[in-house]
Every structure is written in structure tokens, then in C-alpha cells.
Amino acid sequence: MGAERPIQERVSLDGEALYRSHVRPVYGFIYSKVGNRETAEDLTSDVFLRALTNIDPERDEQSIAAWLYRVARNLVNDYWRAGHAAQVITLDEMRHPRANPRPPDIARQDLAARRATNLLNRLPENYRAVLQCRLIEGSSVAETAERLGISQANVKVLQHRALKRAAQLRDSDE
């Protein structure tokens, strides 16, 4: 019994190694989904806090990695469901602003809409078309694929690449 470490210590040590070996890819995954450094850091911390309390030290490395990504995906989904997504402004609203004065929140939304339009205009046509369908019009992957005459897999790839490119353009502007 003296040679065996207590379960609490074993989990703690495994948790530290787990953190060191998985923090970067988990953070990268989360950042790609939320696009905000602070939020990605917070959610990554939550993933590893859950891991420390729920990890089975007998799991193999591949199973642990899959579990961490599942937790990360669920936390990202919860984040977006909680209403942290940016408000969507339609193209009609951008083209035909209301005549009455706008409160400061609306002015900030207008600025965000102009920045988004600027980013969209700087993207290649195929990226712009996919984002237009998926994010602005709210079309499903299947609807977008049918409308653009491409496969559903291609829609997903183009959307991912378009968002990544838009983030790069945004970051270069700041």
C-alpha cells in the first residue's frame, strides 16, 4: 500500500501532464470556433477544470484526447447557445437604415456591419458566396450546396476557409 499513490495524487499528476500535452490543440480548436482570444482562454480553462474532476486515469491517450475535444465542443456550443453570438444585420437593414436617430448600440452595430461588409468584399467570390448563403441568409449546408452547385462537403470546407481568411484580414486591419 505504501508504494501506491493515492487516487487524488494520481489524478492531479495525470491532469498536469494532460494539460501540458493537450492545451495548445484544444485552445486552437476552441479559438477557431469562437474567434476571440479571451473567450477561447476561458473555455479552454473550463475544459481542463472538467478534466481534472472527471478524468479517468486509466484511459488511453487517444480516448482522453477525444474526450477533451468532446468537452470543448460542448462548451463552445453552450457558449453560442447562451446568446454570445454577434447580432446578425441583414443586407436590407444595411442598405436602408431607419430614418430615426439611432442609439449608441445601434451605431456600434452599424460600424460592425460596415466592417463585416468590408471583409466580405475583400474575400474571393466563392468564399463570399458561401458566407452570404450560410451566415447572412441563414441557409443550411444542403441549401447552400444546391444553390451554388457544389457538394455539401465543399460548402463546409469553403465556409471554414472563408472564416479563417476573414479572421486573418480582420487581424491585419487591427
Summary of the structure (lengths in Angstrom):
residues: 174
radius of gyration: 21.2
end to end distance: 58.9
largest distance: 78.5
contacts: 417
relative contact order: 0.07
helix: 78%
strand: 0%
